[in-house]
Amino acid sequence: MVEYILIYLLVINLLTILIYGDDKARARRGVWRISEATLLFLALIGGSIGALLGMYLFHHKTKHKKFTIGVPMILLAQIAGGVSLYLKQG
């Protein structure tokens, strides 16, 4: 089970960083953008590390408090949840 969770987290984080990079490229070209709700949702469903990397690697959404505060808070909540589940498992 742990292996599947780790594979999921790897895939969702890679996907998230790619989407953040794509949205930054779209912003530069002035074309249709990926919604902020979608970007935050990707972090929420496990892509918070990819979101943070994407934000700072591509300098994307780093002036928006809902990202600079929200994404790290999501990551901390995910870490706390993971630790809690681990400790409950014994």
The first five atom37 places (N, CA, C, CB, O) and aatype in JSON, in Angstrom:
{
  "aatype": [12, 19, 6, 18, 9, 10, 9, 18, 10, 10, 19, 9, 2, 10, 10, 16, 9, 10, 9, 18, 7, 3, 3, 11, 0, 1, 0, 1, 1, 7, 19, 17, 1, 9, 15, 6, 0, 16, 10, 10, 13, 10, 0, 10, 9, 7, 7, 15, 9, 7, 0, 10, 10, 7, 12, 18, 10, 13, 8, 8, 11, 16, 11, 8, 11, 11, 13, 16, 9, 7, 19, 14, 12, 9, 10, 10, 0, 5, 9, 0, 7, 7, 19, 15, 10, 18, 10, 11, 5, 7],
  "atom_mask": [
    [1, 1, 1, 1, 1],
    [1, 1, 1, 1, 1],
    [1, 1, 1, 1, 1],
    [1, 1, 1, 1, 1],
    [1, 1, 1, 1, 1],
    [1, 1, 1, 1, 1],
    [1, 1, 1, 1, 1],
    [1, 1, 1, 1, 1],
    [1, 1, 1, 1, 1],
    [1, 1, 1, 1, 1],
    [1, 1, 1, 1, 1],
    [1, 1, 1, 1, 1],
    [1, 1, 1, 1, 1],
    [1, 1, 1, 1, 1],
    [1, 1, 1, 1, 1],
    [1, 1, 1, 1, 1],
    [1, 1, 1, 1, 1],
    [1, 1, 1, 1, 1],
    [1, 1, 1, 1, 1],
    [1, 1, 1, 1, 1],
    [1, 1, 1, 0, 1],
    [1, 1, 1, 1, 1],
    [1, 1, 1, 1, 1],
    [1, 1, 1, 1, 1],
    [1, 1, 1, 1, 1],
    [1, 1, 1, 1, 1],
    [1, 1, 1, 1, 1],
    [1, 1, 1, 1, 1],
    [1, 1, 1, 1, 1],
    [1, 1, 1, 0, 1],
    [1, 1, 1, 1, 1],
    [1, 1, 1, 1, 1],
    [1, 1, 1, 1, 1],
    [1, 1, 1, 1, 1],
    [1, 1, 1, 1, 1],
    [1, 1, 1, 1, 1],
    [1, 1, 1, 1, 1],
    [1, 1, 1, 1, 1],
    [1, 1, 1, 1, 1],
    [1, 1, 1, 1, 1],
    [1, 1, 1, 1, 1],
    [1, 1, 1, 1, 1],
    [1, 1, 1, 1, 1],
    [1, 1, 1, 1, 1],
    [1, 1, 1, 1, 1],
    [1, 1, 1, 0, 1],
    [1, 1, 1, 0, 1],
    [1, 1, 1, 1, 1],
    [1, 1, 1, 1, 1],
    [1, 1, 1, 0, 1],
    [1, 1, 1, 1, 1],
    [1, 1, 1, 1, 1],
    [1, 1, 1, 1, 1],
    [1, 1, 1, 0, 1],
    [1, 1, 1, 1, 1],
    [1, 1, 1, 1, 1],
    [1, 1, 1, 1, 1],
    [1, 1, 1, 1, 1],
    [1, 1, 1, 1, 1],
    [1, 1, 1, 1, 1],
    [1, 1, 1, 1, 1],
    [1, 1, 1, 1, 1],
    [1, 1, 1, 1, 1],
    [1, 1, 1, 1, 1],
    [1, 1, 1, 1, 1],
    [1, 1, 1, 1, 1],
    [1, 1, 1, 1, 1],
    [1, 1, 1, 1, 1],
    [1, 1, 1, 1, 1],
    [1, 1, 1, 0, 1],
    [1, 1, 1, 1, 1],
    [1, 1, 1, 1, 1],
    [1, 1, 1, 1, 1],
    [1, 1, 1, 1, 1],
    [1, 1, 1, 1, 1],
    [1, 1, 1, 1, 1],
    [1, 1, 1, 1, 1],
    [1, 1, 1, 1, 1],
    [1, 1, 1, 1, 1],
    [1, 1, 1, 1, 1],
    [1, 1, 1, 0, 1],
    [1, 1, 1, 0, 1],
    [1, 1, 1, 1, 1],
    [1, 1, 1, 1, 1],
    [1, 1, 1, 1, 1],
    [1, 1, 1, 1, 1],
    [1, 1, 1, 1, 1],
    [1, 1, 1, 1, 1],
    [1, 1, 1, 1, 1],
    [1, 1, 1, 0, 1]
  ],
  "atom_positions": [
    [[0.82, -1.2, 0.0], [0.0, 0.0, 0.0], [0.86, 1.26, 0.0], [-0.93, 0.0, 1.2], [0.57, 2.22, -0.72]],
    [[1.92, 1.25, 0.8], [2.8, 2.41, 0.9], [3.43, 2.72, -0.46], [3.9, 2.17, 1.94], [3.6, 3.89, -0.82]],
    [[3.77, 1.67, -1.21], [4.38, 1.88, -2.53], [3.43, 2.63, -3.45], [4.77, 0.53, -3.15], [3.87, 3.51, -4.2]],
    [[2.14, 2.29, -3.41], [1.16, 2.96, -4.27], [1.0, 4.44, -3.88], [-0.19, 2.25, -4.18], [0.85, 5.3, -4.74]],
    [[1.04, 4.7, -2.61], [0.94, 6.09, -2.14], [2.15, 6.89, -2.61], [0.83, 6.15, -0.59], [2.01, 8.02, -3.08]],
    [[3.32, 6.3, -2.5], [4.54, 7.0, -2.93], [4.55, 7.24, -4.44], [5.78, 6.19, -2.53], [4.96, 8.3, -4.9]],
    [[4.08, 6.25, -5.2], [3.98, 6.42, -6.66], [2.99, 7.53, -6.99], [3.56, 5.09, -7.35], [3.25, 8.38, -7.84]],
    [[1.83, 7.52, -6.31], [0.84, 8.57, -6.52], [1.44, 9.94, -6.23], [-0.4, 8.34, -5.64], [1.29, 10.87, -7.03]],
    [[2.12, 10.07, -5.1], [2.7, 11.36, -4.72], [3.75, 11.82, -5.73], [3.31, 11.28, -3.32], [3.83, 13.0, -6.05]],
    [[4.55, 10.89, -6.21], [5.54, 11.24, -7.22], [4.87, 11.76, -8.49], [6.43, 10.04, -7.54], [5.27, 12.79, -9.04]],
    [[3.86, 11.03, -8.95], [3.17, 11.41, -10.19], [2.45, 12.75, -10.03], [2.16, 10.32, -10.6], [2.56, 13.61, -10.9]],
    [[1.7, 12.93, -8.94], [0.93, 14.17, -8.77], [1.86, 15.36, -8.61], [-0.01, 14.07, -7.55], [1.55, 16.46, -9.08]],
    [[3.0, 15.18, -7.96], [3.94, 16.29, -7.81], [4.64, 16.63, -9.12], [4.98, 15.95, -6.75], [4.85, 17.81, -9.41]],
    [[5.0, 15.63, -9.9], [5.58, 15.9, -11.22], [4.57, 16.61, -12.12], [6.05, 14.6, -11.88], [4.9, 17.56, -12.82]],
    [[3.33, 16.12, -12.11], [2.27, 16.75, -12.89], [2.05, 18.19, -12.45], [0.96, 15.95, -12.76], [1.9, 19.08, -13.29]],
    [[2.04, 18.43, -11.15], [1.8, 19.76, -10.62], [2.9, 20.73, -11.04], [1.7, 19.72, -9.1], [2.61, 21.84, -11.48]],
    [[4.16, 20.33, -10.92], [5.24, 21.23, -11.3], [5.19, 21.54, -12.8], [6.61, 20.62, -10.93], [5.47, 22.66, -13.21]],
    [[4.84, 20.54, -13.61], [4.71, 20.77, -15.05], [3.57, 21.74, -15.35], [4.48, 19.45, -15.78], [3.7, 22.6, -16.22]],
    [[2.46, 21.61, -14.65], [1.32, 22.5, -14.89], [1.63, 23.92, -14.44], [0.07, 21.97, -14.16], [1.23, 24.88, -15.11]],
    [[2.33, 24.08, -13.32], [2.75, 25.43, -12.89], [3.66, 26.05, -13.95], [3.47, 25.37, -11.52], [3.53, 27.23, -14.27]],
    [[4.58, 25.27, -14.48], [5.47, 25.76, -15.53], [4.7, 26.13, -16.79], [0.0, 0.0, 0.0], [4.98, 27.15, -17.42]],
    [[3.74, 25.3, -17.15], [2.92, 25.58, -18.32], [2.1, 26.85, -18.13], [1.99, 24.4, -18.62], [1.97, 27.65, -19.05]],
    [[1.54, 27.03, -16.94], [0.75, 28.24, -16.69], [1.63, 29.48, -16.76], [0.06, 28.16, -15.31], [1.19, 30.52, -17.25]],
    [[2.86, 29.39, -16.27], [3.77, 30.54, -16.36], [4.08, 30.85, -17.82], [5.08, 30.26, -15.58], [4.11, 32.01, -18.21]],
    [[4.3, 29.82, -18.62], [4.56, 30.03, -20.05], [3.35, 30.66, -20.74], [4.91, 28.69, -20.73], [3.49, 31.53, -21.6]],
    [[2.15, 30.22, -20.34], [0.93, 30.79, -20.91], [0.8, 32.27, -20.51], [-0.31, 30.0, -20.44], [0.36, 33.09, -21.31]],
    [[1.17, 32.58, -19.27], [1.09, 33.97, -18.81], [2.01, 34.86, -19.64], [1.46, 34.07, -17.31], [1.65, 35.97, -20.0]],
    [[3.19, 34.36, -19.93], [4.15, 35.14, -20.73], [3.64, 35.37, -22.15], [5.5, 34.42, -20.78], [3.88, 36.43, -22.75]],
    [[2.94, 34.37, -22.69], [2.41, 34.49, -24.06], [1.09, 35.25, -24.11], [2.21, 33.12, -24.67], [0.64, 35.64, -25.18]],
    [[0.48, 35.45, -22.97], [-0.79, 36.17, -22.93], [-1.95, 35.37, -23.46], [0.0, 0.0, 0.0], [-2.88, 35.92, -24.05]],
    [[-1.92, 34.05, -23.27], [-3.0, 33.2, -23.75], [-3.79, 32.65, -22.58], [-2.45, 32.03, -24.61], [-3.52, 32.98, -21.42]],
    [[-4.8, 31.81, -22.88], [-5.68, 31.21, -21.88], [-4.86, 30.6, -20.77], [-6.6, 30.14, -22.51], [-3.86, 29.94, -21.02]],
    [[-5.3, 30.82, -19.51], [-4.55, 30.41, -18.32], [-5.25, 29.3, -17.57], [-4.34, 31.59, -17.4], [-6.45, 29.07, -17.74]],
    [[-4.5, 28.62, -16.76], [-5.03, 27.6, -15.86], [-5.54, 28.34, -14.62], [-3.94, 26.51, -15.48], [-4.84, 29.21, -14.1]],
    [[-6.72, 28.01, -14.15], [-7.31, 28.76, -13.04], [-6.52, 28.57, -11.76], [-8.77, 28.32, -12.83], [-5.89, 27.53, -11.54]],
    [[-6.56, 29.59, -10.91], [-5.9, 29.5, -9.61], [-6.52, 28.38, -8.79], [-6.01, 30.84, -8.86], [-5.82, 27.71, -8.03]],
    [[-7.81, 28.17, -8.93], [-8.48, 27.09, -8.21], [-7.89, 25.73, -8.59], [-10.0, 27.1, -8.5], [-7.69, 24.88, -7.73]],
    [[-7.61, 25.53, -9.87], [-7.01, 24.28, -10.32], [-5.6, 24.13, -9.76], [-6.98, 24.23, -11.86], [-5.23, 23.04, -9.3]],
    [[-4.82, 25.2, -9.79], [-3.46, 25.15, -9.26], [-3.46, 24.81, -7.77], [-2.74, 26.49, -9.5], [-2.65, 24.0, -7.32]],
    [[-4.35, 25.41, -7.02], [-4.44, 25.12, -5.59], [-4.99, 23.71, -5.34], [-5.32, 26.15, -4.89], [-4.57, 23.04, -4.4]],
    [[-5.92, 23.28, -6.17], [-6.48, 21.94, -6.04], [-5.4, 20.88, -6.22], [-7.61, 21.72, -7.06], [-5.38, 19.88, -5.51]],
    [[-4.51, 21.09, -7.18], [-3.41, 20.15, -7.39], [-2.55, 20.02, -6.15], [-2.56, 20.58, -8.59], [-2.11, 18.93, -5.79]],
    [[-2.3, 21.16, -5.48], [-1.54, 21.12, -4.23], [-2.33, 20.35, -3.17], [-1.22, 22.55, -3.72], [-1.76, 19.55, -2.42]],
    [[-3.61, 20.59, -3.12], [-4.46, 19.97, -2.1], [-4.54, 18.46, -2.23], [-5.85, 20.55, -2.17], [-4.62, 17.76, -1.22]],
    [[-4.52, 17.95, -3.43], [-4.65, 16.5, -3.63], [-3.31, 15.77, -3.59], [-5.34, 16.22, -4.96], [-3.2, 14.62, -4.01]],
    [[-2.29, 16.45, -3.08], [-1.0, 15.8, -2.87], [0.17, 16.41, -3.61], [0.0, 0.0, 0.0], [1.3, 15.97, -3.44]],
    [[-0.08, 17.41, -4.42], [0.99, 18.02, -5.2], [1.59, 19.26, -4.58], [0.0, 0.0, 0.0], [2.09, 20.13, -5.31]],
    [[1.55, 19.38, -3.28], [2.03, 20.61, -2.63], [3.53, 20.81, -2.79], [1.67, 20.57, -1.15], [3.98, 21.95, -2.9]],
    [[4.31, 19.75, -2.79], [5.75, 19.91, -3.0], [6.02, 20.38, -4.43], [6.51, 18.58, -2.71], [6.83, 21.28, -4.65]],
    [[5.33, 19.78, -5.38], [5.46, 20.21, -6.78], [5.0, 21.64, -6.98], [0.0, 0.0, 0.0], [5.58, 22.37, -7.77]],
    [[3.94, 22.03, -6.25], [3.45, 23.41, -6.34], [4.5, 24.38, -5.82], [2.13, 23.57, -5.56], [4.77, 25.4, -6.45]],
    [[5.09, 24.07, -4.68], [6.13, 24.95, -4.12], [7.34, 25.03, -5.06], [6.57, 24.44, -2.74], [7.86, 26.11, -5.31]],
    [[7.76, 23.88, -5.56], [8.88, 23.89, -6.5], [8.55, 24.69, -7.75], [9.27, 22.45, -6.88], [9.37, 25.47, -8.23]],
    [[7.35, 24.49, -8.28], [6.92, 25.22, -9.46], [6.84, 26.72, -9.22], [0.0, 0.0, 0.0], [7.22, 27.52, -10.08]],
    [[6.35, 27.09, -8.05], [6.25, 28.51, -7.72], [7.62, 29.18, -7.73], [5.59, 28.7, -6.35], [7.78, 30.27, -8.3]],
    [[8.58, 28.55, -7.12], [9.88, 29.19, -6.98], [10.82, 28.91, -8.14], [10.52, 28.75, -5.71], [11.69, 29.74, -8.43]],
    [[10.68, 27.79, -8.81], [11.49, 27.5, -9.98], [11.1, 28.41, -11.15], [11.34, 26.03, -10.38], [11.96, 28.93, -11.87]],
    [[9.78, 28.6, -11.32], [9.29, 29.41, -12.44], [8.93, 30.84, -12.02], [8.07, 28.75, -13.06], [8.46, 31.62, -12.84]],
    [[9.15, 31.18, -10.76], [8.77, 32.5, -10.22], [7.31, 32.8, -10.56], [9.7, 33.63, -10.79], [6.97, 33.84, -11.12]],
    [[6.47, 31.84, -10.2], [5.06, 31.91, -10.58], [4.18, 31.92, -9.34], [4.7, 30.73, -11.49], [4.29, 31.04, -8.48]],
    [[3.31, 32.9, -9.23], [2.36, 33.06, -8.13], [3.05, 33.39, -6.8], [1.52, 31.8, -7.98], [2.46, 33.19, -5.74]],
    [[4.28, 33.88, -6.86], [5.02, 34.16, -5.63], [4.63, 35.5, -5.0], [6.5, 34.14, -5.92], [5.12, 35.83, -3.93]],
    [[3.77, 36.26, -5.66], [3.28, 37.51, -5.08], [1.83, 37.4, -4.62], [3.42, 38.63, -6.1], [1.23, 38.4, -4.22]],
    [[1.29, 36.2, -4.68], [-0.1, 35.98, -4.29], [-0.12, 35.27, -2.93], [-0.86, 35.14, -5.37], [0.37, 34.15, -2.81]],
    [[-0.69, 35.93, -1.93], [-0.68, 35.36, -0.57], [-1.4, 34.01, -0.49], [-1.32, 36.32, 0.39], [-1.02, 33.15, 0.3]],
    [[-2.44, 33.83, -1.31], [-3.14, 32.54, -1.24], [-2.23, 31.41, -1.68], [-4.41, 32.57, -2.11], [-2.5, 30.25, -1.36]],
    [[-1.17, 31.72, -2.42], [-0.2, 30.71, -2.8], [0.99, 30.68, -1.85], [0.29, 30.96, -4.23], [1.4, 29.61, -1.41]],
    [[1.55, 31.84, -1.52], [2.74, 31.87, -0.67], [2.45, 31.43, 0.76], [3.33, 33.26, -0.66], [3.34, 30.96, 1.46]],
    [[1.22, 31.59, 1.18], [0.81, 31.12, 2.51], [0.03, 29.81, 2.38], [-0.05, 32.18, 3.24], [0.25, 28.87, 3.15]],
    [[-0.87, 29.75, 1.41], [-1.76, 28.6, 1.26], [-1.05, 27.3, 0.94], [0.0, 0.0, 0.0], [-1.33, 26.27, 1.57]],
    [[-0.14, 27.32, -0.02], [0.53, 26.08, -0.42], [1.41, 25.53, 0.72], [1.38, 26.33, -1.68], [1.35, 24.33, 0.98]],
    [[2.22, 26.35, 1.4], [2.96, 25.79, 2.54], [2.04, 25.27, 3.65], [3.89, 26.84, 3.12], [2.37, 24.27, 4.3]],
    [[0.91, 25.92, 3.87], [-0.03, 25.43, 4.89], [-0.62, 24.08, 4.48], [-1.17, 26.46, 5.11], [-0.79, 23.2, 5.31]],
    [[-0.91, 23.93, 3.2], [-1.4, 22.64, 2.7], [-0.34, 21.57, 2.91], [-1.77, 22.73, 1.19], [-0.64, 20.46, 3.37]],
    [[0.91, 21.9, 2.59], [2.0, 20.94, 2.77], [2.14, 20.55, 4.25], [3.33, 21.52, 2.25], [2.28, 19.37, 4.57]],
    [[2.1, 21.53, 5.14], [2.21, 21.22, 6.57], [1.05, 20.33, 7.04], [2.24, 22.51, 7.39], [1.26, 19.41, 7.82]],
    [[-0.15, 20.61, 6.56], [-1.31, 19.79, 6.92], [-1.14, 18.36, 6.39], [-2.62, 20.41, 6.38], [-1.5, 17.4, 7.07]],
    [[-0.6, 18.23, 5.19], [-0.39, 16.91, 4.62], [0.68, 16.14, 5.4], [0.01, 17.02, 3.14], [0.54, 14.94, 5.64]],
    [[1.73, 16.83, 5.8], [2.77, 16.18, 6.61], [2.19, 15.74, 7.95], [3.97, 17.14, 6.82], [2.43, 14.62, 8.39]],
    [[1.43, 16.63, 8.58], [0.81, 16.29, 9.87], [-0.12, 15.1, 9.72], [0.04, 17.5, 10.44], [-0.13, 14.2, 10.57]],
    [[-0.9, 15.07, 8.66], [-1.8, 13.95, 8.42], [-1.05, 12.66, 8.18], [0.0, 0.0, 0.0], [-1.44, 11.6, 8.68]],
    [[0.03, 12.74, 7.42], [0.84, 11.56, 7.16], [1.5, 11.02, 8.42], [0.0, 0.0, 0.0], [1.53, 9.81, 8.65]],
    [[2.03, 11.93, 9.24], [2.64, 11.51, 10.5], [1.59, 10.89, 11.42], [3.33, 12.71, 11.19], [1.85, 9.87, 12.06]],
    [[0.41, 11.5, 11.48], [-0.67, 10.98, 12.3], [-1.06, 9.57, 11.87], [-1.88, 11.92, 12.24], [-1.22, 8.68, 12.7]],
    [[-1.21, 9.36, 10.58], [-1.55, 8.03, 10.08], [-0.45, 7.03, 10.38], [-1.82, 8.06, 8.58], [-0.72, 5.89, 10.76]],
    [[0.78, 7.45, 10.22], [1.91, 6.57, 10.5], [1.93, 6.15, 11.97], [3.24, 7.25, 10.13], [2.12, 4.98, 12.29]],
    [[1.73, 7.12, 12.86], [1.74, 6.82, 14.29], [0.57, 5.92, 14.71], [1.71, 8.11, 15.08], [0.71, 5.09, 15.6]],
    [[-0.58, 6.09, 14.07], [-1.75, 5.25, 14.38], [-1.54, 3.81, 13.92], [-3.0, 5.82, 13.72], [-2.09, 2.88, 14.5]],
    [[-0.73, 3.65, 12.88], [-0.46, 2.3, 12.37], [0.43, 1.51, 13.31], [0.19, 2.37, 10.99], [0.47, 0.28, 13.26]],
    [[1.13, 2.22, 14.17], [1.98, 1.54, 15.15], [3.33, 1.41, 14.63], [0.0, 0.0, 0.0], [4.2, 0.86, 15.31]]
  ]
}
